[in-house]
């Protein structure tokens, strides 16, 4: 199970970036495009918020691979030196 504080931070970043997610239930298995209706600009914005929040650098090539909230969780966890498991 993911770190609940990290999940909360990622959910907050998604909600701050995409107005349409305010009333949606977001969990670690939520798909960014299909479930949350994020577009590529939204996803880049979310990653930028996470970079600023955690002082990390997410590679552009990695951003292209994000499909779900758990993908974001995994990447941020790795960059923070934590296990996402």
Beta strands, then each sheet from edge to edge (+ up, - down):
end
